Amino acid sequence: MEVNLQGETVLRHLERFLGPLKKRWLNNAAPSFQVLLFSERPKQDSQCLVTYGLSAHLLQIVGNGDNAIKMELLICADSSFDPDALAALLFAVGQDAVTQHATPGVRRVLMGSGAILLNPVFEHFYLALPGYFPAEFEVCEAVSPPVAIVQLIPISSKEREAIEKRGWRAFEEAMVEQHIDLLAFDNRRELMTT
């Protein structure tokens, strides 16, 4: 049996910052990757779900020449959200990236075509570096090429337009200034844009 040393290194990186693994979902689709659940992270009464094995695939960054990225996708949400639904969402987004061999890249928008979960206002994802954790969590540098940990943040069409007009930095600053609760996932209030 062959051991994937890079995968094991990524798993150790995740566990270092997220703590012990609570649950694992397997994907029967080919190529396969998993979704892992870590509870009480980034704070009490919250949860983190992250893909594991998606980083085995080098993904082209759309609209960025020959640049490519290896990444794992992360969702942070209140523990009131159904982890099975969040895992299914990560499988769908991850499988689409692998099938397309592409991603918009970090600090870009992944276009959607309907409600992400229950709230019809949020149809797209903003792909961010995870803000709840130390900066060392953002990239697993112990493998080559490094693996980015990319947080999926549900956004509305209005927020997507704000990112397109004013850029990602203005959007992220507005999220902080307006105290947007990202753990509320798609049940949060919409960012006020002007």
C-alpha positions as CSV (number, residue, x, y, z in Angstrom):
1,M,0.0,0.0,0.0
2,E,1.4,3.4,-1.1
3,V,1.2,6.2,1.4
4,N,0.5,9.7,0.2
5,L,3.1,11.7,2.2
6,Q,2.0,15.0,0.8
7,G,-1.6,14.2,1.8
8,E,-0.5,13.2,5.3
9,T,1.4,16.4,5.6
10,V,-1.7,18.4,4.7
11,L,-3.8,16.5,7.2
12,R,-1.2,17.2,10.0
13,H,-1.4,20.9,9.0
14,L,-5.2,20.9,9.3
15,E,-5.2,19.1,12.6
16,R,-2.5,21.4,14.0
17,F,-4.8,24.4,13.6
18,L,-8.3,22.7,13.8
19,G,-7.7,20.1,16.4
20,P,-8.9,16.5,16.4
21,L,-11.0,15.2,13.5
22,K,-14.6,14.5,14.5
23,K,-16.1,13.0,11.3
24,R,-15.1,12.1,7.8
25,W,-17.2,11.8,4.6
26,L,-15.9,9.9,1.6
27,N,-16.7,10.8,-2.0
28,N,-17.5,7.9,-4.2
29,A,-17.0,10.0,-7.4
30,A,-13.7,9.8,-9.3
31,P,-11.3,11.5,-8.7
32,S,-12.0,11.1,-5.0
33,F,-11.4,13.4,-2.1
34,Q,-12.9,13.6,1.4
35,V,-14.6,16.1,3.7
36,L,-13.4,16.4,7.3
37,L,-15.4,17.9,10.2
38,F,-13.7,19.7,13.1
39,S,-16.0,20.9,15.9
40,E,-15.6,23.9,18.2
41,R,-13.4,25.6,15.6
42,P,-12.8,28.5,15.2
43,K,-14.8,29.0,18.5
44,Q,-17.2,27.3,20.7
45,D,-20.6,26.3,19.1
46,S,-19.0,26.5,15.6
47,Q,-17.6,23.9,13.1
48,C,-15.2,23.8,10.3
49,L,-15.5,21.4,7.4
50,V,-12.6,21.1,5.0
51,T,-11.9,19.1,1.9
52,Y,-9.0,16.6,2.1
53,G,-7.4,15.3,-1.0
54,L,-8.6,18.1,-3.3
55,S,-5.0,19.4,-3.2
56,A,-3.8,16.3,-5.1
57,H,-5.2,18.2,-8.2
58,L,-3.4,21.2,-9.7
59,L,-6.1,23.7,-10.8
60,Q,-5.7,26.4,-13.4
61,I,-6.6,29.9,-12.1
62,V,-9.2,31.2,-14.5
63,G,-8.1,34.4,-16.3
64,N,-4.6,34.3,-14.8
65,G,-2.5,33.0,-17.6
66,D,-0.6,29.7,-16.9
67,N,-0.9,30.2,-13.1
68,A,-2.2,27.2,-11.1
69,I,-2.9,26.4,-7.5
70,K,-3.3,23.5,-5.2
71,M,-5.9,24.1,-2.5
72,E,-8.3,22.6,0.1
73,L,-11.7,24.3,0.6
74,L,-12.9,25.3,4.0
75,I,-16.4,26.2,5.4
76,C,-16.7,27.7,8.9
77,A,-20.2,27.9,10.3
78,D,-22.2,27.9,13.5
79,S,-22.8,24.4,14.8
80,S,-26.6,24.9,14.2
81,F,-25.9,24.2,10.4
82,D,-26.4,20.6,9.3
83,P,-22.8,19.3,8.7
84,D,-24.1,16.8,6.2
85,A,-25.5,19.7,4.0
86,L,-22.2,21.6,4.4
87,A,-20.2,18.5,3.4
88,A,-22.4,18.0,0.3
89,L,-21.8,21.6,-0.6
90,L,-18.0,21.1,-0.3
91,F,-18.2,17.9,-2.4
92,A,-20.2,19.8,-5.1
93,V,-17.8,22.8,-5.3
94,G,-14.7,20.6,-5.1
95,Q,-15.9,18.1,-7.7
96,D,-16.8,20.9,-10.1
97,A,-13.2,22.4,-9.7
98,V,-11.6,19.0,-10.3
99,T,-13.9,18.3,-13.3
100,Q,-13.2,21.8,-14.8
101,H,-9.5,21.6,-13.8
102,A,-9.9,25.2,-12.8
103,T,-10.8,27.7,-10.0
104,P,-11.3,31.5,-9.9
105,G,-8.4,31.6,-7.4
106,V,-8.1,33.3,-4.0
107,R,-9.9,36.6,-3.4
108,R,-12.1,36.0,-6.4
109,V,-15.8,35.1,-6.9
110,L,-17.1,31.6,-7.7
111,M,-20.3,32.3,-9.6
112,G,-23.4,30.4,-8.6
113,S,-26.8,30.0,-10.2
114,G,-29.2,29.6,-7.2
115,A,-29.4,29.6,-3.4
116,I,-26.3,28.2,-1.8
117,L,-28.3,26.5,1.0
118,L,-31.6,28.0,2.3
119,N,-31.3,31.8,1.8
120,P,-32.0,32.7,-1.8
121,V,-30.1,36.0,-1.4
122,F,-26.7,34.2,-1.3
123,E,-26.0,32.6,-4.7
124,H,-22.2,32.9,-5.1
125,F,-19.0,32.3,-3.1
126,Y,-16.2,34.6,-2.3
127,L,-12.9,32.6,-2.1
128,A,-11.0,34.0,0.9
129,L,-8.0,33.2,3.0
130,P,-9.4,32.0,6.3
131,G,-9.5,35.0,8.7
132,Y,-10.4,33.2,11.9
133,F,-7.0,31.5,12.3
134,P,-3.3,32.5,12.4
135,A,-1.7,33.5,9.1
136,E,0.3,30.2,9.1
137,F,-2.9,28.3,8.5
138,E,-3.5,30.0,5.2
139,V,-0.9,27.9,3.3
140,C,0.6,24.5,4.0
141,E,4.2,25.3,3.1
142,A,5.5,21.9,4.1
143,V,4.6,20.4,0.6
144,S,5.6,21.5,-2.8
145,P,3.9,23.2,-4.4
146,P,2.3,24.7,-1.3
147,V,-1.4,24.1,-0.6
148,A,-3.7,27.1,0.0
149,I,-6.6,26.8,2.5
150,V,-9.4,28.7,0.9
151,Q,-12.6,29.6,2.8
152,L,-15.9,29.7,1.0
153,I,-18.0,32.7,2.0
154,P,-21.5,32.9,0.6
155,I,-22.2,36.3,-1.1
156,S,-25.1,37.9,-2.7
157,S,-25.3,39.3,-6.3
158,K,-25.1,42.8,-4.8
159,E,-21.9,41.9,-2.9
160,R,-20.5,40.3,-6.0
161,E,-21.0,43.5,-7.9
162,A,-19.3,45.5,-5.1
163,I,-16.3,43.2,-5.3
164,E,-16.2,43.7,-9.1
165,K,-16.5,47.5,-8.8
166,R,-14.3,48.2,-5.7
167,G,-12.1,45.2,-5.4
168,W,-11.6,42.5,-2.8
169,R,-9.7,44.6,-0.3
170,A,-12.6,47.1,0.0
171,F,-15.0,44.2,0.3
172,E,-13.0,42.6,3.1
173,E,-12.6,45.9,4.9
174,A,-16.4,46.5,4.7
175,M,-17.1,43.1,6.1
176,V,-14.9,43.9,9.2
177,E,-16.2,47.4,9.6
178,Q,-19.9,46.3,9.4
179,H,-19.2,43.3,11.8
180,I,-20.5,40.7,9.4
181,D,-20.8,37.4,11.2
182,L,-19.3,34.9,8.7
183,L,-20.1,32.0,11.0
184,A,-23.8,32.7,10.2
185,F,-22.9,31.4,6.7
186,D,-25.9,32.0,4.4
187,N,-28.0,33.2,7.3
188,R,-26.1,36.4,7.9
189,R,-27.1,39.9,7.0
190,E,-26.1,41.2,3.6
191,L,-23.3,43.7,3.5
192,M,-24.4,47.3,3.1
193,T,-22.8,48.6,-0.1
194,T,-22.8,52.2,-1.4
